[in-house]
Amino acid sequence: MPRQEPRGCCVISGRALHEDLGALCAEVFVQEGAKVLAADISGGQIETAAPLGPSVRAR
């Protein structure tokens, strides 16, 4: 089966953003073409999202 153009979005929230797994998930989604919304009440999403580029919005 031929690979389809990736599309979609992903929301990653909470403690996952402060752990390696959350950052890794966000990175994989970005590599596959998704737009990612990173959200956390503590503000840690900003540091996680910054190196991933414009496909990730931190709120």
For each residue, the residues with C-beta under 8 A, 3 or more apart:
1:
2:
3:
4:
5: 33
6: 32 33 34
7: 33 34
8: 33 34 35
9: 34 35 36 37
10: 25 26 29 34 35 36 37
11: 36 37 39
12: 16 17 22 25 26 36 37 38 39
13: 16 17 38 39 40
14: 17 39 40
15: 18 19 22 40
16: 12 13 19 21 22 25
17: 12 13 14 22 23 26 38 39 40 44 45 48
18: 15 22 40 42 44 48
19: 15 16 22 23
20: 23 24
21: 16 24 25
22: 12 15 16 17 18 19 25 26 48
23: 17 19 20 26 27 48
24: 20 21 27 28
25: 10 12 16 21 22 28 29
26: 10 12 17 22 23 29 30 36 38 48 49 52 56
27: 23 24 30 31 52
28: 24 25 31 32
29: 10 25 26 32 34 36
30: 26 27 33 34 36 52 53 55 56
31: 27 28
32: 6 28 29
33: 5 6 7 8 30
34: 6 7 8 9 10 29 30 55
35: 8 9 10 55 56 57
36: 9 10 11 12 26 29 30 49 52 55 56 57
37: 9 10 11 12 56 57 59
38: 12 13 17 26 45 48 49 56 57 58 59
39: 11 12 13 14 17 45 58 59
40: 13 14 15 17 18 43 44 45
41:
42: 18
43: 40 46
44: 17 18 40 47 48
45: 17 38 39 40 48 49 58 59
46: 43 49 50 58
47: 44 50
48: 17 18 22 23 26 38 44 45 52 58
49: 26 36 38 45 46 52 56 57 58
50: 46 47 58
51:
52: 26 27 30 36 48 49 55 56
53: 30 56
54:
55: 30 34 35 36 52
56: 26 30 35 36 37 38 49 52 53
57: 35 36 37 38 49
58: 38 39 45 46 48 49 50
59: 37 38 39 45
